[in-house]
Each structure stands twice: as C-alpha cells, then as structure tokens.
C-alpha cells in the first residue's frame, strides 16, 4: 500500500506526518520507517500525525499491529504522542491502553497542539499528561 511519510525535526522531538491508504500493511511499513528515522537522528520522542484514507481497521487488526509493534519497539521510544486526524470519537483509546499496557509509552490526542504541548512537558510520569496541564487531554 502506498503512503507518504514527512518528518520535521523539532527542538525536543520528531514530528511525523503520514498520509496514504489505511491498511495494516501501510501502518507496519510507516512504523518501521519511523523507527529507522529515529535511530538515524538519535531522537526517540515522537509525534505521529496520521491521516490515512479508507475504512477504519477492526479492533482485531489494531490489536495485532500493537502486538507486533510492542514486541519490536518496546524500550526504543521514550515518548509517543499520536494524533489520528480521522479518528471517530474515542476510537483510539483502545490502542493507547493496549500500548501502555505493553510498556510502549504512547498517549493519543485529538489535535496536534495538545500533543505538542504534552511532548514539551519535560516532567512525564508515565504516558499520561499531568493534572496541572489541563489542556493536554488525551482522547478518552
């Protein structure tokens, strides 16, 4: 499946924007490419802004991707802020919980500014935003 991945170096993290067709294969490929970029740039705090077209993946497909991803990438990424611009309601809450439960430090947000603000907070305790940062609410 075709996709395009753009990366922008920010002062404290890498911002990835991915576009293309929504499929398990696309997601596996772009996550592998993100990993390679992080290793090459020696930066493991990331913002993924996903804008994939097509039908949503099933919960089982999402779970399978998380199982594979956490076994490959556990311990590599320091912080992952994730924004799915096409998410419906709190549909990504399951993905966030599954990643966190498997020691992959991810928080899901409804918009990029909240994700960026959360990433810039240097006092992370786990993957959830701090209470004192009210505007940084992950998708619930």
Backbone torsions as a table, in degrees:
resi	resn	phi	psi	omega
1	UNK	NA	141.9	-178.0
2	UNK	-83.7	141.1	174.0
3	UNK	-152.4	164.6	174.5
4	UNK	-128.4	134.0	179.7
5	UNK	-121.1	121.8	176.1
6	UNK	-110.7	141.0	179.2
7	UNK	-126.5	136.0	176.2
8	UNK	-126.4	128.2	177.4
9	UNK	-80.7	121.7	174.1
10	UNK	-104.8	169.3	-177.3
11	UNK	-56.8	-36.0	-174.1
12	UNK	-121.5	0.8	-176.3
13	UNK	-162.3	171.2	173.1
14	UNK	-104.7	134.3	178.6
15	UNK	-106.2	116.1	179.1
16	UNK	-105.8	133.2	173.5
17	UNK	-118.4	121.9	-178.8
18	UNK	-118.6	131.8	176.4
19	UNK	-130.0	158.6	179.2
20	UNK	141.4	-156.6	-178.0
21	UNK	-90.5	137.0	179.7
22	UNK	-78.6	115.7	175.3
23	UNK	-160.3	161.6	176.1
24	UNK	-59.0	-41.9	-178.2
25	UNK	-62.9	-43.5	178.3
26	UNK	-59.8	-46.8	-177.5
27	UNK	-64.9	-44.4	177.4
28	UNK	-58.5	-43.2	-177.7
29	UNK	-68.2	-44.3	-177.3
30	UNK	-71.6	-31.8	176.5
31	UNK	-67.2	-39.6	175.1
32	UNK	-61.1	-42.0	179.5
33	UNK	-66.8	-39.4	176.2
34	UNK	-59.4	-44.5	178.9
35	UNK	-58.5	-46.2	179.5
36	UNK	-60.9	-41.8	178.4
37	UNK	-64.0	-41.7	179.7
38	UNK	-63.3	-42.9	178.9
39	UNK	-64.2	-46.0	-178.4
40	UNK	-63.0	-35.7	-176.9
41	UNK	-97.3	-2.8	179.8
42	UNK	54.3	46.0	179.3
43	UNK	-137.1	122.4	-172.8
44	UNK	-122.4	17.4	169.6
45	UNK	-106.3	120.2	-170.9
46	UNK	-135.7	153.4	170.5
47	UNK	-119.2	121.9	175.8
48	UNK	-107.4	118.7	175.8
49	UNK	-108.8	104.3	-173.5
50	UNK	-101.3	129.4	176.8
51	UNK	-136.5	73.8	-178.5
52	UNK	-98.0	141.0	-179.2
53	UNK	-93.8	150.7	176.2
54	UNK	113.3	179.5	-177.2
55	UNK	-63.1	149.6	176.5
56	UNK	-65.4	149.7	174.9
57	UNK	-75.2	153.5	176.4
58	UNK	-72.3	161.1	177.1
59	UNK	-58.3	-39.0	179.8
60	UNK	-65.0	-41.0	176.7
61	UNK	-62.6	-43.7	178.1
62	UNK	-60.2	-45.4	-179.7
63	UNK	-61.8	-42.6	178.5
64	UNK	-62.8	-41.3	177.4
65	UNK	-62.6	-41.3	-179.9
66	UNK	-66.7	-41.8	178.1
67	UNK	-58.1	-48.8	179.6
68	UNK	-64.3	-46.8	-176.2
69	UNK	-64.5	-42.6	-178.3
70	UNK	-69.0	-32.7	178.2
71	UNK	-70.7	-31.6	179.7
72	UNK	-82.0	-36.2	-166.6
73	UNK	-116.2	1.9	178.4
74	UNK	-58.4	129.8	179.0
75	UNK	88.3	-7.0	-178.9
76	UNK	-89.7	-51.7	-176.9
77	UNK	-84.7	137.3	177.4
78	UNK	-83.4	-42.5	-178.1
79	UNK	-153.1	134.2	177.7
80	UNK	-126.2	118.7	170.3
81	UNK	-103.1	131.7	-172.6
82	UNK	-127.3	128.5	176.9
83	UNK	-126.1	117.6	173.4
84	UNK	-102.3	105.3	-174.9
85	UNK	-66.6	-15.8	179.6
86	UNK	-105.0	11.1	-178.2
87	UNK	-64.5	146.8	178.7
88	UNK	-107.4	121.9	-179.3
89	UNK	52.0	-128.1	-179.2
90	UNK	-106.0	38.1	-174.6
91	UNK	-63.1	-20.4	-179.4
92	UNK	-92.3	-1.5	178.6
93	UNK	-58.7	-41.3	178.3
94	UNK	-59.0	-45.9	-179.0
95	UNK	-62.1	-43.8	178.6
96	UNK	-60.0	-50.0	-179.1
97	UNK	-60.6	-43.3	-179.3
98	UNK	-64.0	-39.9	178.4
99	UNK	-66.4	-48.3	-178.8
100	UNK	-61.5	-40.7	179.2
101	UNK	-65.5	-17.6	178.8
102	UNK	-109.4	22.1	174.8
103	UNK	65.0	28.3	172.2
104	UNK	-103.0	115.5	-169.7
105	UNK	-76.7	81.8	-175.8
106	UNK	-123.1	140.5	170.8
107	UNK	-129.4	139.3	-177.5
108	UNK	-103.4	137.2	-178.8
109	UNK	-128.1	158.9	179.2
110	UNK	-87.3	-14.3	-178.8
111	UNK	-152.9	159.3	-176.5
112	UNK	-67.7	-43.8	-179.2
113	UNK	-57.2	-41.3	177.9
114	UNK	-66.0	-39.7	178.8
115	UNK	-65.0	-42.1	178.7
116	UNK	-63.9	-43.5	179.5
117	UNK	-61.5	-41.9	178.6
118	UNK	-63.7	-43.7	178.7
119	UNK	-62.0	-34.1	-178.4
120	UNK	-76.4	-14.3	177.1
121	UNK	-72.7	113.5	-175.7
122	UNK	-82.5	-1.1	-175.9
123	UNK	-105.0	40.8	179.9
124	UNK	-61.2	133.6	170.2
125	UNK	-123.9	91.8	-171.8
126	UNK	84.2	-155.1	-176.5
127	UNK	-106.4	-5.0	-178.4
128	UNK	-85.8	144.1	175.1
129	UNK	-63.6	153.4	-179.7
130	UNK	-76.2	152.6	179.1
131	UNK	-58.9	-35.3	-177.7
132	UNK	-71.1	-6.0	179.0
133	UNK	-113.2	74.5	-173.7
134	UNK	-57.8	-36.4	-174.7
135	UNK	-75.8	-11.2	-178.3
136	UNK	-92.4	69.1	-176.3
137	UNK	-100.5	120.0	175.0
138	UNK	-68.4	159.3	179.6
139	UNK	-58.5	133.1	178.7
140	UNK	-122.1	NA	NA
